[in-house]
Amino acid sequence: MRRKTRIPPSPLPQREGVDPVRVRLPADGPWATVREHLVERLAAEAGVVEGMFDTGRVVRADGRAVAVDAAYVPGMFVWFHRELRAEVPVPFPVEIVHRDEHIVVADKPHFLATTPRGSHVTETALARLRRELGIPALSPAHRLDRLTAGLVLFTVRPEERGAYQSLFRDRLVRKEYEAVAPYAPELALPHTVHSRIVKERGVLAAYEVPGEPNAISRVELAERPGGGRGEGSGTGGGEHGLARYRLVPATGQTHQLRVHMNTLGVPILGDPLYPVVTDPRPADDFGRPLQLLARVLEFTDPVTGVEHRFRSGRALRAWTSYDGWACGQ
């Protein structure tokens, strides 16, 4: 049986709630030095990697700087901090729904990524919460799309993270979403969609293909125009031929609910990918958010045994005030 490689603790502290990058040098390769490998791996602009070495920002497990001509050693770990570029602040708070010694449940706003990725690094729910709550070890148990608002579960203790992640892997969490989309009276609901969804790396939109289903979503009508069959009555979206839907995914494929709603002919309001991929919006455009909300999380705590049921306090703007949503207010 192959022994699992022990990963040394990071010799660098977090910066603005963001972990340093850890790289393990591959077992095989043509590189003579650590620098040569990082130049190829990072594909950075000319001089960027050299500058990192010149200023001692690439370090080994003991915290010592790696020399610019340091020989390549297969399996060696090195760490460095990525350049933290200025980001447009997402002007909405992350609300705390629950916090104890094991978990934090956050109510994430639209437009805020869950974890650092690509151009969104410090302006993410994880980095913000680490800074605001003073919990450097905070980690996500799952992820929510940047454009989707709602509940996200974070773990406090690294040694317990796997137990909470397994809840999502083993489908032991009941997730309920809410969406605003066109009302289609001919659509027989409730309805469960089964399909096979593929998401290719580098391609923005996911798509369905023939084959064994890997994505299952139950779609229910929560409220239709005029206020029937739901809780309360709409004061905005219903008047514009929209309906409020309750979505219960049994699986967790990328963009699953967005793809399935589009398949049913009722794409979610404000979706920049389905049915048509639109041009990217400016980084400071926070108007007309995707009308999708992770409303409910239910699970049995794997550490304490407590039965949890959390509910987002957010509202979908296009339903409560369509004109305000449409105007980007």
C-alpha atoms as one frame of an Amber mdcrd trajectory, in Angstrom:
protein
   0.000   0.000   0.000   1.322   3.409  -1.022   2.096   5.708   1.899   0.459
   9.085   1.839   2.934  11.954   1.675   2.901  14.088   4.805   2.375  17.720
   3.922   4.447  20.041   6.134   2.661  22.967   7.768   2.914  26.242   5.909
   5.921  28.336   6.961   4.108  31.500   5.799   1.172  33.163   7.548  -2.036
  34.112   5.762  -2.231  37.491   4.099  -5.595  39.312   4.256  -7.283  35.990
   5.004  -5.684  34.269   2.001  -3.453  31.193   2.319  -0.048  31.110   0.633
   0.256  28.961  -2.481   1.820  25.545  -1.873   3.575  23.739  -4.726   4.998
  20.229  -4.638   7.601  19.639  -7.322   6.651  16.694  -9.608   8.574  13.439
  -9.455   9.699  13.713 -13.065  10.526  16.605 -15.330  13.175  18.388 -17.400
  13.795  21.252 -14.976  17.253  21.865 -13.572  16.150  24.414 -10.972  13.092
  25.204  -8.869  12.848  28.541 -10.660  12.601  26.899 -14.098   9.685  24.776
 -12.941   7.781  27.714 -11.425   8.316  29.838 -14.539   6.690  27.105 -16.639
   4.007  26.202 -14.117   2.813  29.690 -13.292   3.011  30.985 -16.868   3.480
  34.448 -15.393   4.663  37.555 -17.167   8.378  37.815 -17.864  10.356  38.641
 -14.754   7.571  37.968 -12.240   8.929  34.651 -10.969  12.509  35.928 -11.013
  11.370  38.871  -8.893   9.820  36.480  -6.370  13.146  34.684  -5.982  15.161
  37.910  -5.877  13.062  39.207  -2.969  13.059  35.901  -1.054   9.322  35.307
  -1.438   9.627  31.635  -2.405  10.374  29.592   0.698  10.909  25.965   1.669
   9.322  24.057   4.571  11.685  25.520   7.159  10.850  29.069   6.074  14.193
  29.750   4.409  14.154  31.475   1.021  14.791  29.288  -2.015  17.795  30.559
  -3.968  17.261  31.539  -7.586  19.646  28.775  -8.698  18.434  26.144  -6.209
  18.541  22.669  -7.759  15.285  20.946  -8.637  14.426  18.268  -6.034  11.496
  15.966  -6.914   8.816  15.993  -4.214  10.069  19.200  -2.605   7.436  21.604
  -1.220   7.710  25.362  -1.716   5.391  28.182  -0.679   4.804  31.752  -1.816
   2.082  34.380  -1.712   0.358  35.311  -4.933   0.307  38.985  -5.832  -2.803
  40.489  -4.244  -4.138  42.861  -6.853  -6.682  45.531  -5.996 -10.223  44.160
  -6.292 -13.522  45.991  -6.552 -15.213  45.505  -3.149 -18.522  43.641  -3.236
 -20.744  46.163  -1.406 -22.861  43.660   0.506 -22.190  42.036   3.887 -21.790
  38.353   4.669 -24.364  37.617   7.361 -23.698  35.013  10.073 -26.628  32.637
  10.547 -24.929  30.323  13.055 -21.584  30.035  14.788 -20.261  27.522  17.300
 -16.925  25.889  18.097 -17.236  23.545  15.093 -18.981  25.384  12.256 -19.951
  28.758  10.847 -22.999  29.072   8.596 -22.851  32.219   6.480 -25.511  33.874
   4.337 -23.512  34.924   1.274 -24.585  37.811  -0.956 -24.751  37.682  -4.742
 -21.498  38.493  -6.590 -19.212  37.277  -3.781 -17.187  34.138  -4.531 -17.018
  31.483  -1.817 -13.258  30.872  -2.047 -10.273  32.536  -3.759 -10.098  31.741
  -7.450  -8.990  33.609 -10.536  -9.480  37.363 -10.154 -11.505  36.970  -6.944
  -9.121  36.464  -4.035  -9.497  38.851  -1.107 -13.096  39.680  -2.076 -14.400
  36.217  -1.213 -16.580  34.930   1.599 -13.741  32.801   3.001 -11.160  35.597
   3.124 -13.662  38.054   4.557 -14.828  35.713   7.301 -11.298  34.754   8.285
 -10.519  38.436   8.726 -13.790  39.475  10.362 -14.153  36.487  12.708 -10.454
  36.028  13.434 -10.490  32.344  12.486  -7.457  31.681  10.230  -8.282  27.951
  10.011 -11.805  28.536   8.683 -12.482  26.374   5.600 -15.497  25.753   3.339
 -17.272  22.405   3.551 -18.768  23.051   0.092 -19.037  25.885  -2.420 -21.708
  28.138  -3.807 -21.443  29.864  -7.189 -20.296  33.475  -7.047 -23.546  34.675
  -8.644 -25.755  32.654  -6.286 -26.657  34.026  -2.856 -27.437  32.077   0.283
 -26.169  29.598   2.827 -22.617  28.270   2.925 -21.200  25.955   5.603 -17.667
  26.568   6.893 -15.675  24.462   9.348 -13.650  25.878  12.231 -11.280  22.992
  12.992  -9.116  21.513  10.206  -9.299  18.028  11.718 -13.114  18.077  11.445
 -13.410  19.420   7.916 -13.491  15.972   6.307 -16.474  14.901   8.415 -18.542
  17.864   7.208 -17.381  17.558   3.605 -18.484  13.917   3.614 -22.041  15.047
   4.322 -22.145  16.724   0.917 -20.251  13.933  -0.827 -22.624  11.304   0.562
 -25.747  13.445  -0.110 -26.640  13.672   3.560 -27.445  17.390   3.365 -30.867
  18.556   2.264 -30.495  21.720   0.222 -33.400  23.867  -0.862 -33.074  26.772
  -3.278 -35.397  29.520  -4.406 -35.484  31.084  -7.870 -37.436  33.660  -9.835
 -38.099  32.764 -13.460 -40.825  33.138 -16.106 -44.179  31.597 -15.280 -45.127
  28.811 -17.688 -48.697  27.642 -17.000 -48.230  24.685 -19.354 -45.342  23.343
 -17.263 -46.603  20.522 -15.044 -45.089  20.926 -11.592 -43.752  19.516  -9.355
 -41.355  17.806 -11.721 -38.042  16.008 -11.207 -35.394  16.527 -13.871 -32.858
  13.759 -14.523 -30.017  14.451 -16.956 -26.313  14.148 -17.573 -24.487  17.471
 -17.255 -20.967  18.122 -18.528 -18.864  21.161 -17.552 -15.646  21.503 -19.547
 -12.663  23.334 -18.128 -12.341  26.738 -19.758 -15.910  26.709 -21.100 -18.285
  29.040 -19.255 -21.568  27.167 -19.703 -22.324  23.572 -18.777 -24.505  21.481
 -21.060 -26.515  18.271 -21.125 -25.494  15.162 -23.045 -27.063  11.715 -23.545
 -26.075   9.112 -21.000 -26.495   7.988 -17.421 -27.957  10.882 -15.383 -25.570
  12.540 -12.937 -27.838  15.478 -12.067 -31.247  15.303 -10.363 -33.374  18.312
  -9.392 -36.946  18.584  -8.132 -38.684  21.748  -9.299 -41.803  23.033  -7.522
 -43.957  26.106  -8.021 -43.785  28.111  -4.808 -45.817  31.096  -5.996 -47.318
  32.098  -9.310 -48.506  35.454 -10.618 -51.410  36.625  -8.495 -50.023  35.010
  -5.349 -51.527  31.508  -5.624 -50.058  28.365  -4.166 -47.320  29.805  -2.014
 -46.408  31.755   1.063 -47.737  35.297   0.859 -48.098  37.161  -2.397 -45.626
  38.780  -4.741 -45.478  42.565  -5.016 -43.220  42.764  -8.038 -42.221  39.688
 -10.010 -45.688  38.210 -10.313 -46.951  41.341 -12.001 -44.367  40.841 -14.743
 -45.288  37.266 -15.613 -42.713  35.726 -13.282 -43.062  32.974 -10.712 -41.181
  31.929  -7.598 -39.853  28.365  -7.681 -38.603  25.983  -5.011 -35.683  23.861
  -6.217 -34.432  20.781  -4.388 -31.267  19.259  -5.883 -30.408  15.643  -5.092
 -26.972  16.010  -6.693 -24.454  18.825  -6.958 -23.209  19.264 -10.522 -21.826
  22.656 -11.546 -24.660  25.038 -12.570 -27.109  22.154 -12.174 -30.180  24.174
 -11.190 -29.495  26.837 -13.792 -29.155  24.208 -16.524 -32.292  22.341 -15.454
 -34.444  25.455 -15.240 -33.279  26.419 -18.724 -34.078  22.899 -19.959 -37.638
  23.317 -18.665 -37.977  26.546 -20.640 -37.939  28.825 -17.601 -34.358  30.163
 -17.304 -33.605  31.904 -14.026 -33.880  35.662 -14.184 -30.558  37.478 -14.504
 -28.600  34.424 -15.673 -25.668  35.532 -17.879 -25.052  31.999 -19.231 -28.394
  30.293 -19.780 -29.948  30.261 -22.303 -27.371  32.585 -23.932 -23.825  33.437
 -22.851 -23.703  37.223 -22.595 -20.745  39.589 -22.571 -18.877  39.887 -19.247
 -20.126  42.662 -17.010 -17.873  45.356 -15.526 -16.371  44.389 -12.169 -18.271
  47.196 -10.448 -21.694  46.295 -11.897 -23.720  44.789  -9.044 -27.147  45.374
 -10.555 -29.664  42.725 -11.620 -28.162  39.736  -9.750 -28.997  36.164 -10.689
 -32.281  35.367  -8.978 -31.135  32.173  -7.305 -30.866  31.743  -3.544 -29.644
  28.826  -1.424 -32.499  29.096   1.047 -32.232  26.045   3.358 -29.533  23.686
   4.683 -30.544  20.672   6.784 -28.222  17.999   8.168 -27.255  16.008  11.219
 -24.024  17.373  12.645 -21.405  14.585  12.263 -19.459  15.827  15.293 -22.158
  16.805  17.805 -25.138  14.795  16.539 -27.328  17.934  16.563 -30.083  18.182
  13.946 -29.503  21.472  12.114 -31.900  23.433   9.945 -30.693  26.794   8.719
 -32.621  29.284   6.605 -31.369  32.292   4.662 -32.859  35.645   5.588 -32.338
  37.094   2.127 -35.078  37.880  -0.398 -34.935  37.691  -4.178 -35.271  41.274
  -5.310 -36.989  40.569  -8.631 -39.888  38.999  -6.746 -40.306  41.565  -3.989
 -39.600  44.611  -6.181 -39.112  43.830  -9.843 -38.668  47.450 -10.913 -35.944
  47.956  -8.324 -34.151  44.807  -9.516 -34.503  45.773 -13.192 -33.073  49.234
 -12.498 -30.144  47.723 -10.610 -31.165  49.243  -7.274
